[in-house]
Amino acid sequence: MSHIINAEAEKIQAFVQHAERSMSVKTKDYIQFNNAVSKFMEEITMEQWLSLNKLDRVIQLVDEHFQEGDYDDCEDDDKGSSEEYYDE
């Protein structure tokens, strides 16, 4: 993610340098470029927000599972399966 954001920052720097050298860049071009960058950053933020919500949901499900006391069953299942591998 940091590489993507860094690439976007480099793109902004390149645009600004181009605009400083060229007198043909108009205000409309700045606005269009800014809108494109803003949209891209919003999409990245939304993607991260969705990932965070998924992670929160998984954590919630795990917490609910362990609060019900089912973790004892999981430990027994793990012990049984590992013993099978050592017997071979």
C-alpha positions in Angstrom: 0.0 0.0 0.0 2.8 2.4 0.8 4.3 1.8 -2.6 1.1 2.7 -4.3 0.7 5.9 -2.3 4.4 6.8 -2.9 3.9 6.2 -6.7 0.9 8.6 -6.6 3.0 11.2 -4.7 5.7 10.9 -7.4 3.1 11.4 -10.1 1.9 14.6 -8.4 5.5 15.8 -8.2 6.0 15.1 -11.9 2.9 17.0 -12.8 3.9 20.0 -10.7 7.4 20.0 -12.3 5.8 19.8 -15.7 3.4 22.6 -14.9 6.3 24.8 -13.7 8.2 24.3 -17.0 5.3 24.5 -19.3 3.2 27.6 -19.6 0.4 25.7 -21.3 -1.0 24.1 -18.1 -4.3 25.8 -17.3 -6.3 25.9 -14.1 -8.7 23.4 -15.6 -5.8 20.9 -15.9 -4.9 21.4 -12.2 -8.5 20.8 -11.2 -8.8 17.7 -13.4 -5.5 16.3 -12.1 -6.6 17.0 -8.5 -9.9 15.3 -9.0 -8.2 12.2 -10.4 -5.8 12.1 -7.4 -8.6 12.6 -4.9 -10.7 9.9 -6.5 -7.8 7.5 -6.4 -7.0 8.2 -2.8 -10.7 7.8 -1.9 -10.7 4.4 -3.5 -7.6 3.3 -1.6 -9.2 4.6 1.7 -12.4 2.8 1.0 -10.6 -0.5 0.2 -8.7 -0.2 3.5 -11.9 0.6 5.4 -13.6 -2.5 3.9 -10.6 -4.6 4.9 -10.7 -3.2 8.4 -14.4 -4.0 8.7 -13.7 -7.6 7.6 -10.9 -8.0 10.2 -13.2 -6.6 12.9 -15.9 -9.1 12.0 -13.4 -12.0 12.1 -12.2 -10.8 15.5 -15.7 -10.6 16.7 -16.5 -14.1 15.5 -13.4 -15.5 17.2 -14.3 -13.7 20.4 -17.8 -15.1 20.3 -16.5 -18.6 19.6 -14.1 -18.5 22.6 -16.7 -17.0 24.9 -19.0 -19.9 24.3 -16.3 -22.3 25.6 -15.8 -24.1 22.4 -12.0 -23.6 22.5 -11.8 -26.8 24.6 -13.1 -28.7 21.6 -10.5 -27.1 19.3 -7.6 -28.0 21.6 -8.8 -31.6 21.7 -9.1 -31.8 17.9 -5.6 -30.4 17.5 -4.1 -32.9 19.9 -5.7 -35.9 18.2 -4.6 -34.9 14.8 -1.0 -34.2 15.8 -0.7 -37.6 17.5 -1.8 -39.3 14.3 1.1 -37.7 12.4 3.6 -38.8 15.0 2.4 -42.4 14.9 3.3 -42.8 11.2 
